[in-house]
């Protein structure tokens, strides 16, 4: 039976906030898992930003989950989570090291209750070392992970344009969770596993090529270091568009580019005749190619490069990407609904991409039904009366007058 939701039947408790933990939970939910988001009753996940489910950032990383609003600062709230643990397969948290253990929900305590639990902990720098207790947000991970230096010119570090570290940490955590579930499922006698990662560790999955290059050339690479080796170019066209080329070491593609530019003379130019010639003289070749590309429009270059089978792509804005026919063919995005545009998970199963549930939960929207898995109606009412668990109040409102957030995480 074909199934584009292979995690159907897997149950997840997610005590995450902001991006890395919630993104891991969102990916699992899109793959079919039942994900329960554990939130503080007052305000919920900080990414709600005081506007409940009208925050597009909260919706992006939490659509399709259920919300349990529970006060973990008191013993009754922690006791509820501990009662739920035997009924769940995965526990996700992205707090500072030691915080969950101090609440009585660290990996040792949770796995003692449920030995088959896959416990995922994502931190800033790991659970040891001098940086263990430091606050870590996305830009901190990019900076410490070497990404800013790779993406900047020598002695001119600058910020990038999106939250690379948080997202790759969420993906890395998801990979670890899936590995734990596979290992557990291969043998009934296998127990659960503690999966640990951090912003700093996860960034290595992006910088691995640059680390290899550093070892090869004997110095730290920067933004321009890889371009001669990859024989790539980002070129402005006559109509203010841009085209990216990536020739690698193939003589075929170099010759095809020369033909597309109507510059066969470059093929026999001793400065560019072989890959190693072009590697050595890349910064002489680049202005020649730049000058040629300024002579024609982007559409003209797309037709020429396609005809010659040169590896290229237009430089798309995010608006262009969301509207591009290839993006639409891949069904990478959910249809726009209201203020929300949801990105589907980057996999297809038997040719079908899992869709995403659009609705994100209100704070505590599912508190009663989740608590009812392990508590009697009388116990639930006692916890509600005490403020330990909080049912949802529909506080959706028109937030069109709320200004968009500036920068990254607050």
N, C-alpha and C positions, 0 to 999 in steps of 0.2 A: 504493500500500500504506500503510495507516494505521500510524503509528509513534509511540508515546508516549515513545520514547527517542531523540530526534533526534540526540543526540551519539554514538550507537553508532559505533565505529570511531575516535573521537578518543582520543588517549592523553595522559595528564597526569603530569608529575612534580611532586609537591608537597613543598617543603621548608618546611612551615609548622608553627606551634605555637600552642597556646591556641585562639583563635577565628577571627580574621578570615581568615587564609590557609586553615585547615582547613574553614571554612564554605564558602568559595568552592569548594574541592575537593569538598566533600560535595554541593553543588548540581550540580556538573558530573557527579559520579558518579551521582546520582539521574536525571540526564538521559541516562545511557547511556555516559558516558566511562569508560575504564579509568584509574583514578587510583592511582598508586603514591605512597605516603607515605614520604618519606625521613626516617628518625629516627636519633638517636644511639643506639648500642648499649646504653649504660648508662641505663636509666630511660625511654628513649623520649621522646615528647612529654610535657612537664610536666603536661598535663591528665590523664594517666594517674594522677597523684597517688599513685604507688606501689602501685596495686592493679590494674595491667594493664587488662583489659577489663571489670573490675567498676566502673569509674568511669562513671556514667551520662553525665557531661559529655563524656568522651572518645568514648563510643559515639555520642552524638547527632551529633557533628561528624566522625566518622570511619568510621561503618558503611558497608560496601560498598567500602572501599578495600583495596589490598594494601600490606603493610609491607615496606620494605627498610631493615634496620638496618645502617648503614654509618658508619664513623668518618671524618668529613670533615676531621679535624685532621691526617691524614697524606696523602701524595701518592697512595697506592694507592686510597684511598677516593674522592678527587676524580677520579682517572683513570677509575674505574668510571662515575661519573655522566657524565663527558664522553663516554665511549663510548656511553652510553645515549641521549644527547641527539638524535642523528640519527633515532632511532626514535620520537620523541615530538613532539607538536604544541604542548604548553603546558608552561611551567615557572612554578610559583607559589612566592613566598617573601614572608614578612612580618617580616623581620629589620630591625634598625636599618640605615640607609643605610651602604653601604660594607662591611658584614660579608660578604656573599656575594662581592663583588669580591675581598676579601682572601683568600678561600678559592680563588679562581680560577674562581668560578661566577657572576660578575656578568653583567649583560646583554650587554656587549660581547663577553666571552669566549664565552658560550653561543651568541649569535647568529652569531658567527664560525664556530662548529662547525655550526650548523643555521640557515641564513639564513631559513628559513620558520617559525622558532619564535615563538610568542606568549609573551612573557616578562612576567609580572605581578609587580610589586613594590608591596607595601603597607607604609607606614611610619607613624610617628606624626605627623610634621609636614612630610614632604617631604624631598628630598635636598639642601636648601640652607637658608640663613637661620640665624638665631641659635638656633633651637630644633631644628636638624637632629639633633643627637646626644643629645637628651634621651630618657629612658625614657618610654614612653607606653602606658598601659593604658586600658581602656574609660572609667573615670570621668574620666581626664585629657582624653580626646576630648570627652566630653559637656560638661565644664567649659569647656575652651578654645573649643569650637564654639558656645558661647552657649546650649546646651540647658538647662542648669541655671537660667539666668536667666529663660528663657521659661517654664519649668515651676514657677517659684517666685513668691511674692509679693514686692513691692518690699522691698528691703533684708532679705530673709529667705531666702537661698539654701539649698537642701537637695538631698540626693541623690534620684535617681529609683530605681525598683524593679527595673530589669533592665539588661542590657548593650546599650544602644542603639547606642553608637558602634562597638563591635566588629562587631556584626551588620550594620549598614548599610555598614561598610567591606568586609565579605565580599561583600555584594550588589553594591556598586559595583565591586569588583574583578571579579566575575563578569560584569557588564555590559560592562566593558572587554575582558575575554577573549573574550566572544561577538562583540563588534564586530570584534576582531582576526581571529577565525576567519572571520567573514563576509567581511571585506575581502580576506583572503587567498584565500578560496575563489571570489570573484567573477572573479578573473583569475589564471590560472596563473603569470603573470609577477610578480605581487605577492609581496613577501617577508613576513616576519613583522613583528612590531611590539612595541615596548616599551610596556607599559601601566603607568602609575604612578598611584597614589592614596595617600591617607593618612587617618588618623582625622579630621584637621581638614578636609580637603577633602570627605570623604564626608558629614560632618555637615551640609554645606551643602544636601544633597538633602532634609534634614528641616527645616532652618531657613529655606528659601527664602521661604516665605510670610511668616514673621516679619520677615525682612529687607525684604521689600516693604512690609510694614506700617510698619516703622520709618521707611522713606523717606517714606511717605505722611503719617504723623502727626508726624514730626519728633522722635521720642524712642524709646528702646529699649522694646519691648513686654515685658510680664511676663505672669504666668499669667492675669490678669483682662483683659488688653488686648483680646483678640479676641472676648470673649463678647458685648459689645453689638453688634459688627459682624455676628457670625454668628447672633445671637439664639439662643444655645444655653443650656441649663440642665441641671444635674445635681441631681435632686430626690429627697429621701427620701420614702418612702411609709409608710402606716400600719403595715405589718408588718415594718418594718426593712429593706425592700428599697429599691431605687433605680431611677430611670428617667432616661435622657438624652434631651433634645429638641434638635433642630437645625432651626430654622425658616427660616434664611437671610432673604432679603428678600421672600419670597413672601407676599402678602396672603392667598392661599388658605389657607396653612398656619396663619397667625395666627388667621384666623376659625374654622378647624376646631378649633384648640386651645381657643378661647373656648367653642365649642359643647360640646366634650368635658368642659370644666370646669363647664358649665352657668353660664357667666358672660357672657352676651351683652352685658351692660352695658359690658364692657371694650372691645368693638368700637367703641363711640361715645365712649368716654372720650377727651377731647382730648389727654391725655398719651400715648396709645397708638394713635391713629387711623391713622397712616401708619408706614411703615418708619422714616422719619427721626425721627418722634416717639418711636418705641420705642427707636431707637438712642440718642437724647438722654436718655431717661428709663428706660434699662434697669435701673438700680439701684433705681428705684422699682417697676418691674414685677416684678422677681425675687422680692421677699418675698411679693407677692400670689400668684404662681404656686406658690411653696414652701408657703404656707399651704394652698392648695387640694389639693396633692398629698399632704399629710399626712393628709387625710381618708379616703383609700381605699387598699386594698392594691395591691401591684404587679400582681397578676393582673387586678384590676378595671381598673386604668389601661391595661394592655396591651389589654384588650378594647375599652375606650372609644377609645383612640387609633387602634387598627387600624380600627375602624368609621368613624372620621372621616378616615382617611388622613393622620394627622399623622406626620411623620418622627420616629421614636423608636427606642430600643433599651433593653432592660434592662441594668443594670450587672452584668455577669457576673464572677464570680470565675474564675480559671483552671480550677478544678475544674468549675464549671458550663459553661465554654466547651468543655472536652473531652467533656462528656456531652450537649451541646446537639444537638437533632435536625438543625439546619442544618449544624453541623460534621460530623456523621455522614453526612449526605447528600453533602457535598462530599468525603468520604473524605480528609480532611485529615491524619488520624493513622493510623499503623499500629496494628494491634491490640496491646494491651499484652502484652509477653512478659517474664516474670521481673520485673526491676527497671527495665526500659527501656520508654519510650514515645517513639517516634520520630515527628517531624514530617515529613510528605512535602513536596516542593517545591510552591510556590504557583502552579502552572500545570496546565492540562489540555490535552491534545492530542487532537483529535477526540473530546472528551468524556471521555477517560481520563486519570487522574492517574498519573504514574509512581510505582510503589511503591518502597520502599527496602529494600535488603538489610539484614537485621538484624545480621548478624555484623560486628563490628569486629575488625581483625587484632591478634593478639599482636605484640609487638615482634619484628620480623624474620621474621614467619611466612612471607613469600614471598621472603626474601633469595636463596635458592638459585635459584629459578625465574626471578627477574628478572635476576640476574647471568648466568644461562645464556643469556640473549638475546645476550650479547656476549663471554662468556668461556668458555674450555674448562673441562671438569671439573677438570683439574689446577690451573688458575689459581684456580678457585673454592675448592678445598681449601686452597691456599696462603693465600688471604685469610682463610678461616675459621680456619685454624691461627694466623694472625698477629693475629686479633681485629679485622681491618679490617671484615669483614662478619660478622654474627652471625645464625645461624638461630634460629628461635623455640623457646622452651621453654614448654609449656603450663602457665602459672602461674595459671590461673583458680582462684579460691578463694571460699569463702563470705565475703562482706564485709558481712554484715548487721550486724556489730558495729562497722563503721567509721562514725563520726559524719558527717553531711552537712556539706559545707563551708559556712562562714559568710561572707556577703558575696559579693564578686565574685572577681576573679582574685587569686591569692596574691601 
